[in-house]
Amino acid sequence: MKGTFFSAALDRGTYFLVGPRSDNQVHLYSSNLEVADTFDLSNIQKTSQWSDYVKGVFHLVLEKASSPTFGFNALIFSNVPLGAGLSSSAALEVSATLALNELYLGGGLDRVTIAKLCQNAENNFVGMKCGLLDHFSSLFGRDSGLVLTDFRTLEVRNISLSERACFLICNTNAQHTLVGSEYNERRECCEQGTRFFAQHLNKSVAALRDVTSSELEEYSSKMEPIVSKRCAHIIGENERVVRGTEILTSTNLADEALQLFGELMFQSHRSSQTNFENSSRELDIVVDKAQQMSDERKASSDGKALAVYGARLSGGGFGGSAVLLIDRKDSDAVTEALKQHFLTVTGTNCSVFVVNPSNGAHLIA
């Protein structure tokens, strides 16, 4: 995908503690999963386990190293919830690559190259046809700001967010597994749509960002219905990012900007439901409750309603987490309201916690 995206690095992370060995063995230990994996430099094989994310990036680092003659030990710890749609796999890949870049290449890889290496590993070793979004978010995050990335030019900007705002993550605990999901099918539909518009529009179309909603509406009847729906989501997302950038950079009224930006988040989720079909019952329950609280605030005249501005699914969807944009002062009350509502409707518990935009991945000596 070559569109523009908003994202953020969370104030949680994955730690990859690494040290050289005197032989050709690699010993990995995940303290979260309490499991280990061991392999030899001469035999890096995919096993469809968590360690594949490390093996994939390590294999590519080795290709750039000059005759490496030693393996390494690594201890891994993360407080990013696994399988929650919060890019835990990208966090593991990025932290591993930063560490191995230092150990084997003397820190010679820049951050864009590191992101591309991680994407290559996930596409061609793990088997997930992801883009660069999660890796860029992990690498280019900044305190109190969003990451705005143009994936055509790979230009990154940091857009400030009001200090009164924070994000609330609601982990539905519905398992989020993109490798075995329908994500790759969605991508194929969008690529098919790009080729369609490149043939039918009298202009250059290299990606769906080059197509407008009005052009999609004009040609939709000539496309396969499922391809039209998938394209509608991506085209709309690109237009929402453009509008969101205008909102956050052109108004000095914090409450108005947050309200308008939050509405774009709701629109994004509704498109995920109907066009991209990558939501889930549990995610919709959370976003519907957020929409209710937002509507109550708009209708309130006493200013006592909870300040919920927007919500949408996080990451690739198909389970996992929803992210809400709220006023920091209402975080405890909104958290309790979400937990109670989710338990009442589903009979199960969700996990809710505050996150703040944070600086991206870095080395700790």
C-alpha positions, 0 to 999 in steps of 0.5 A: 500500500502506498497511502498516507497513515496516522499512527503512534508508538505506544508507551509500552514496548519490547525489550531484546537483550542480546549478547554474543556467543563464542559458537554458531548457536543462537539461543532465544528465551521469551520471558513472557511465554516462558519458552526457548528456541535454539538454532544454528547459524547454518540452519535457520528454518521457519517453525511457525512459532514466535521465534520466526520473527527473530529468525526472519530479521536475523537471516537478513542481517546475516546477509549484510554482515561480513563473515559472521562467526558467532551466534548470540544469546537473547532474552526477550520481554514485552509489555505489549499485549500479544495477539491484541492488534497492537503490533506486538510482532512488529515491536519484536522485529524492530527491537531485534533488528536494532540490537542485531544491527548494533551487534553485527553491523556496528549500527550501520543500518538507518531506520528506513532500512531497518523498517524495510528489512523487518517488512521483508522478513515478515513478508517472505519468512513469516508469510504475512504480506504486511506493509511498513506501517507498524514498523514505521510507527515503532521506529518514528514515534514521538512523545505527545504526537502522532506519526503521519507517514506517506508511504509513497515517498516514505516521508514522516511527520510528527503531528502534535496532539492536545495534551488533554487527550489520550488514547484508551486501548480496549483489548477485547481478548478476541484472538487477533491472528493476521497470518491465518486471517483474510488480510492477504485477500483484502490486499489482493482485492486492492491491488486488483482495484488499482489495476482497474483504475489504471486502465479506466481513468485518464490519469496515472494511477499507481495506488488507490490514493490516486483515486477519489471517492467520486471516481470510485462511485462513477466506476463502481458498477463496472467492478466486481462488488467485493473489489469495489467495497475493499477499494472504498475503504482504502480510498476513504481512509486516505481522504480521512487522513488528509482531512485529519491532517488539516484538522490537527494543523489548522485549528487552535481550538483543542476541543473542536479539533479533537471532536472533528478528528474523533468523528473521522475515527468513527467513520473509519470504523464504520467503513471497516465494518461494511467495506473492508469487513475486518471488524468483529462482534467484540470490536463493534460492541466497544465502538458502539459504546464509544459512539453512544458516549460521544453522542451523549456528550454532544447532546449534553448541555451541562458539560458533565458527560464523558468526553469520548471523541472517537473510536475505531479498531486497532491495527488490521482488525479481525479481533484484538483491540479498539482504540478510543480518543478521549479526554484524559480527565475522564479516563477512569470513568470511561474505562469503567463504563466500557468494562461494565458494558462489555461484560454485560453484553458478552459475558466476558471481560475486556482489558482497558488501559491508557496509552500515550504517544511515545518515542519510538524504538531506541538502544539502551546501553 
